Amino acid sequence: MNNNKMIYNSGYFRDTGIGYQKTDTSKRAAQSSPNHKLTIRDRVFELLQKAGVALTTEEIADFLNCPYASVQPRLSELQNSGKVIDSGYRGKTKWGKSCIKWKVKD
C-alpha cells in the first residue's frame, strides 16, 4: 500500500470558487490554476454567453475541445449558482437520447 497517498475532503476554494475531489492530486490541480487562466467553468459560461443559442453538454464539450466528463459537472455548478438554466429545449445525445440545452440565465 502506498503510504504517500493523502485523502482530502472534497470542496471549493473560497477565493477562486474552484472545486476539487477527495484526492491530493485533485486539490493540487485546483490550486495550480493561475488567476489569469480561465477554468473550464469560466470557459463554459463564456461560451454560453457568446453563443446566442442554447447548447447541449456534448455541443459545449465539442466547442471547447474538452471531455464531456469535465464539462457536465461545470454545468451543474453553474446551474446551482443560478448562472445557467435549462432552456426548455432538448437536443439529442450521440446515443439518440434526449438531453437539456443550456442557456445563460437572463
Residue frames as a rotation matrix with the C-alpha (Angstrom) as fourth column:
MET 1
0.577 0.817 0.000 0.00
0.817 -0.577 0.000 0.00
0.000 0.000 -1.000 0.00
ASN 2
-0.201 -0.627 0.753 1.26
0.596 -0.688 -0.414 3.47
0.777 0.366 0.512 -0.87
ASN 3
0.030 0.158 -0.987 1.75
0.975 -0.224 -0.007 5.44
-0.222 -0.962 -0.161 2.35
ASN 4
-0.888 -0.416 -0.195 2.22
0.355 -0.891 0.283 8.67
-0.292 0.182 0.939 0.37
LYS 5
-0.459 0.797 0.392 -1.44
0.506 -0.129 0.853 8.76
0.730 0.590 -0.344 -0.66
MET 6
-0.937 0.203 -0.283 -3.31
0.132 -0.546 -0.827 11.54
-0.323 -0.813 0.485 1.08
ILE 7
-0.318 0.912 0.260 -7.08
0.851 0.153 0.503 11.82
0.418 0.381 -0.824 1.15
TYR 8
-0.995 0.066 -0.073 -8.84
-0.034 -0.929 -0.370 15.17
-0.092 -0.365 0.926 1.46
ASN 9
-0.088 0.996 -0.019 -12.43
0.526 0.030 -0.850 16.16
-0.846 -0.085 -0.527 1.81
SER 10
-0.339 0.057 0.939 -13.84
0.894 -0.289 0.341 17.49
0.291 0.955 0.047 -1.43
GLY 11
0.213 0.427 -0.879 -14.66
0.676 -0.713 -0.183 21.15
-0.705 -0.556 -0.441 -1.50
TYR 12
0.620 0.023 0.784 -14.14
0.635 -0.601 -0.485 24.56
0.460 0.799 -0.387 -3.05
PHE 13
-0.554 -0.760 -0.339 -11.51
0.832 -0.516 -0.202 27.22
-0.022 -0.394 0.919 -2.59
ARG 14
0.301 0.778 -0.552 -13.38
0.755 -0.547 -0.360 30.30
-0.582 -0.308 -0.752 -1.42
ASP 15
-0.138 -0.428 -0.893 -11.13
-0.098 -0.891 0.443 32.79
-0.986 0.149 0.081 -3.19
THR 16
-0.855 -0.260 -0.449 -11.44
-0.454 -0.044 0.890 31.20
-0.251 0.965 -0.081 -6.65
GLY 17
0.188 0.979 0.081 -14.58
-0.852 0.204 -0.482 29.07
-0.488 0.022 0.873 -6.39
ILE 18
-0.122 -0.321 -0.939 -12.63
-0.779 0.617 -0.110 26.19
0.615 0.718 -0.326 -7.94
GLY 19
0.692 0.483 0.537 -13.75
-0.710 0.591 0.384 22.78
-0.132 -0.647 0.751 -6.71
TYR 20
-0.421 -0.811 -0.406 -11.75
-0.801 0.542 -0.253 19.64
0.425 0.219 -0.879 -6.06
GLN 21
0.529 0.570 -0.629 -12.41
-0.289 0.818 0.497 15.99
0.798 -0.081 0.598 -5.29
LYS 22
0.915 -0.017 0.403 -11.28
-0.392 0.201 0.898 13.83
-0.096 -0.979 0.178 -2.36
THR 23
0.645 -0.761 0.065 -7.69
0.764 0.640 -0.089 13.28
0.026 0.107 0.994 -3.50
ASP 24
0.205 -0.671 -0.712 -4.47
0.354 -0.627 0.694 15.18
-0.912 -0.395 0.109 -3.03
THR 25
-0.699 -0.495 0.516 -3.92
0.633 -0.093 0.768 15.34
-0.333 0.864 0.379 -6.81
SER 26
0.092 0.823 0.560 -7.32
0.888 -0.322 0.328 16.93
0.450 0.468 -0.761 -7.41
LYS 27
0.773 0.175 -0.610 -6.69
0.523 -0.719 0.457 19.52
-0.358 -0.672 -0.648 -4.70
ARG 28
-0.205 -0.930 -0.305 -3.23
0.381 -0.362 0.851 20.36
-0.902 0.058 0.429 -6.10
ALA 29
-0.573 0.046 0.818 -4.64
0.816 -0.063 0.575 20.71
0.078 0.997 -0.002 -9.62
ALA 30
0.521 0.840 0.150 -7.31
0.792 -0.542 0.280 23.10
0.317 -0.027 -0.948 -8.36
GLN 31
0.610 -0.369 -0.701 -4.67
0.364 -0.655 0.662 25.15
-0.704 -0.659 -0.266 -6.56
SER 32
-0.366 -0.908 0.203 -2.42
0.577 -0.050 0.815 25.32
-0.731 0.415 0.542 -9.62
SER 33
0.231 0.512 0.827 -4.88
0.962 -0.249 -0.114 27.22
0.148 0.822 -0.550 -11.82
PRO 34
-0.792 -0.575 -0.207 -3.29
0.598 -0.799 -0.070 30.65
-0.125 -0.179 0.976 -12.27
ASN 35
-0.213 0.753 -0.623 -5.63
0.307 -0.554 -0.774 33.61
-0.928 -0.356 -0.113 -11.84
HIS 36
-0.348 0.043 -0.936 -5.22
-0.706 -0.669 0.232 34.66
-0.617 0.742 0.263 -15.47
LYS 37
-0.954 -0.011 -0.299 -6.18
-0.216 0.717 0.663 31.24
0.206 0.697 -0.686 -16.84
LEU 38
-0.112 0.990 0.081 -9.87
-0.960 -0.129 0.247 30.55
0.255 -0.050 0.966 -17.36
THR 39
-0.638 0.036 0.769 -11.22
-0.352 0.874 -0.334 27.48
-0.684 -0.484 -0.545 -15.63
ILE 40
-0.898 0.395 0.194 -13.40
0.403 0.558 0.725 25.07
0.178 0.729 -0.660 -17.58
ARG 41
-0.069 0.913 -0.403 -16.39
0.906 -0.111 -0.408 26.51
-0.417 -0.393 -0.819 -15.71
ASP 42
-0.109 -0.048 -0.993 -15.42
-0.068 -0.996 0.056 30.02
-0.992 0.074 0.105 -16.89
ARG 43
-0.916 -0.303 -0.262 -14.98
-0.281 0.019 0.960 28.78
-0.286 0.953 -0.103 -20.45
VAL 44
-0.622 0.767 0.156 -18.38
0.781 0.595 0.187 27.03
0.050 0.239 -0.970 -20.41
PHE 45
0.136 0.701 -0.700 -20.10
0.675 -0.582 -0.453 30.14
-0.725 -0.411 -0.553 -19.09
GLU 46
-0.366 -0.375 -0.852 -18.32
-0.300 -0.819 0.489 32.41
-0.881 0.435 0.187 -21.58
LEU 47
-0.993 0.015 0.121 -19.29
0.115 0.434 0.894 30.12
-0.039 0.901 -0.432 -24.48
LEU 48
-0.271 0.963 -0.019 -22.95
0.959 0.268 -0.093 30.11
-0.085 -0.043 -0.995 -23.44
GLN 49
0.087 0.252 -0.964 -22.88
0.293 -0.931 -0.217 33.91
-0.952 -0.263 -0.155 -23.14
LYS 50
-0.517 -0.445 -0.731 -21.42
-0.490 -0.546 0.679 34.35
-0.702 0.709 0.064 -26.62
ALA 51
-0.851 0.112 0.513 -23.29
0.389 0.791 0.472 31.53
-0.353 0.601 -0.717 -28.39
GLY 52
-0.711 0.641 -0.288 -26.66
-0.690 -0.715 0.112 33.26
-0.134 0.279 0.951 -28.53
VAL 53
0.185 0.753 -0.632 -28.36
-0.633 0.583 0.509 29.86
0.752 0.306 0.584 -28.66
ALA 54
0.536 0.062 0.842 -28.91
-0.758 0.474 0.448 27.11
-0.371 -0.878 0.301 -26.12
LEU 55
-0.063 -0.672 -0.737 -26.38
-0.781 0.493 -0.383 24.27
0.621 0.552 -0.556 -26.27
THR 56
0.912 0.271 -0.308 -26.20
-0.078 0.851 0.519 20.68
0.403 -0.449 0.797 -25.06
THR 57
0.647 -0.707 0.285 -23.40
-0.341 0.066 0.938 19.43
-0.682 -0.704 -0.198 -22.84
GLU 58
0.300 -0.527 0.795 -21.97
0.714 0.677 0.179 17.47
-0.632 0.514 0.580 -25.80
GLU 59
0.682 -0.023 0.731 -22.04
0.589 -0.576 -0.567 20.56
0.434 0.817 -0.379 -28.02
ILE 60
0.892 -0.366 0.266 -20.25
-0.450 -0.774 0.445 22.58
0.043 -0.517 -0.855 -25.36
ALA 61
0.474 -0.734 0.486 -17.64
0.008 0.556 0.831 19.85
-0.880 -0.390 0.269 -24.90
ASP 62
0.382 -0.287 0.878 -17.06
0.900 0.332 -0.283 19.74
-0.210 0.898 0.385 -28.66
PHE 63
0.838 -0.022 0.545 -16.75
0.202 -0.916 -0.347 23.54
0.507 0.401 -0.763 -28.99
LEU 64
0.738 -0.536 0.410 -14.30
-0.671 -0.517 0.531 23.72
-0.073 -0.667 -0.741 -26.10
ASN 65
0.256 -0.619 -0.743 -12.45
-0.346 0.659 -0.668 20.56
0.903 0.428 -0.045 -27.08
CYS 66
-0.518 -0.298 0.802 -12.91
-0.851 0.086 -0.518 19.27
0.086 -0.951 -0.298 -23.52
PRO 67
-0.905 0.220 -0.365 -14.05
0.209 0.975 0.071 15.88
0.371 -0.012 -0.928 -22.29
TYR 68
0.012 0.994 0.106 -17.78
-0.037 -0.105 0.994 15.57
0.999 -0.016 0.035 -21.62
ALA 69
0.368 0.105 -0.924 -16.89
0.791 0.487 0.371 14.38
0.489 -0.867 0.097 -18.11
SER 70
-0.672 -0.621 -0.403 -15.17
0.737 -0.614 -0.283 17.72
-0.072 -0.487 0.870 -17.44
VAL 71
-0.833 0.383 0.400 -17.99
-0.125 -0.834 0.538 19.87
0.539 0.398 0.742 -18.83
GLN 72
-0.009 0.947 -0.322 -21.05
0.319 0.308 0.896 18.22
0.948 -0.094 -0.305 -17.27
PRO 73
0.040 0.042 -0.998 -20.07
0.998 0.048 0.042 18.92
0.050 -0.998 -0.040 -13.63
ARG 74
-0.905 -0.389 -0.174 -19.28
0.391 -0.920 0.021 22.54
-0.168 -0.049 0.985 -14.54
LEU 75
-0.553 0.790 0.262 -22.82
-0.087 -0.368 0.926 22.94
0.828 0.489 0.272 -15.89
SER 76
0.248 0.614 -0.749 -24.17
0.732 0.387 0.560 21.57
0.634 -0.688 -0.353 -12.61
GLU 77
-0.410 -0.482 -0.774 -22.06
0.868 -0.466 -0.169 24.11
-0.279 -0.742 0.610 -10.71
LEU 78
-0.987 0.034 0.154 -23.26
0.036 -0.900 0.434 26.93
0.154 0.434 0.887 -12.94
GLN 79
-0.170 0.983 -0.065 -26.86
0.155 0.092 0.984 25.81
0.973 0.157 -0.168 -12.57
ASN 80
0.169 0.195 -0.966 -26.51
0.938 0.268 0.219 25.56
0.301 -0.943 -0.138 -8.78
SER 81
-0.634 -0.472 -0.612 -25.10
0.641 -0.763 -0.075 29.09
-0.432 -0.440 0.787 -8.67
GLY 82
0.301 0.909 -0.288 -28.02
0.489 -0.406 -0.772 30.38
-0.819 0.092 -0.566 -10.76
LYS 83
-0.340 -0.535 -0.773 -25.90
-0.377 -0.675 0.634 31.40
-0.861 0.507 0.028 -13.76
VAL 84
-0.829 0.123 -0.545 -27.28
-0.500 0.272 0.822 28.92
0.249 0.954 -0.164 -16.30
ILE 85
-0.211 0.845 0.491 -30.68
-0.596 0.287 -0.750 27.32
-0.775 -0.451 0.443 -16.67
ASP 86
-0.533 0.253 0.808 -32.47
0.603 0.783 0.152 24.64
-0.594 0.568 -0.570 -18.64
SER 87
-0.936 0.111 -0.333 -33.67
-0.289 -0.781 0.554 26.46
-0.199 0.615 0.763 -21.77
GLY 88
0.037 0.975 0.219 -36.70
-0.491 0.209 -0.846 24.22
-0.870 -0.077 0.486 -22.12
TYR 89
0.532 0.033 -0.846 -35.35
-0.829 0.224 -0.512 22.97
0.172 0.974 0.147 -25.44
ARG 90
0.528 -0.330 0.783 -33.97
-0.187 0.854 0.486 19.49
-0.829 -0.402 0.389 -25.96
GLY 91
0.043 -0.589 -0.807 -31.19
-0.998 0.011 -0.061 18.10
0.045 0.808 -0.588 -28.08
LYS 92
0.959 0.177 -0.223 -30.05
-0.188 0.982 -0.029 14.57
0.214 0.070 0.974 -28.80
THR 93
0.329 -0.874 0.357 -27.02
-0.551 0.129 0.824 12.84
-0.767 -0.468 -0.439 -27.36
LYS 94
-0.421 -0.553 -0.719 -24.72
-0.907 0.280 0.316 10.79
0.026 0.785 -0.619 -29.55
TRP 95
-0.968 0.126 0.218 -26.74
0.077 0.972 -0.222 7.82
-0.240 -0.198 -0.950 -28.29
GLY 96
-0.638 0.751 0.173 -30.01
0.210 -0.047 0.976 9.33
0.741 0.659 -0.128 -29.52
LYS 97
-0.148 0.565 -0.812 -31.32
0.988 0.123 -0.094 10.19
0.047 -0.816 -0.576 -26.06
SER 98
0.587 0.450 0.673 -32.98
0.395 -0.885 0.248 13.49
0.707 0.120 -0.697 -25.21
CYS 99
-0.207 -0.684 -0.700 -30.83
0.978 -0.120 -0.171 15.99
0.033 -0.720 0.693 -23.34
ILE 100
0.566 0.404 -0.718 -31.04
0.571 -0.821 -0.011 19.51
-0.594 -0.404 -0.696 -21.94
LYS 101
0.049 -0.528 0.848 -30.00
0.743 -0.548 -0.384 22.55
0.667 0.649 0.366 -23.96
TRP 102
0.067 -0.168 -0.983 -28.45
0.925 -0.359 0.125 25.05
-0.374 -0.918 0.131 -21.55
LYS 103
0.220 -0.050 0.974 -28.56
0.538 -0.827 -0.164 28.83
0.814 0.560 -0.155 -21.67
VAL 104
-0.860 -0.506 -0.061 -27.37
0.372 -0.541 -0.754 31.75
0.349 -0.672 0.654 -19.56
LYS 105
-0.039 0.860 -0.509 -29.99
0.975 -0.078 -0.207 32.97
-0.218 -0.504 -0.836 -17.12
ASP 106
0.100 0.178 0.979 -31.43
0.593 -0.801 0.085 36.33
0.799 0.572 -0.186 -18.25
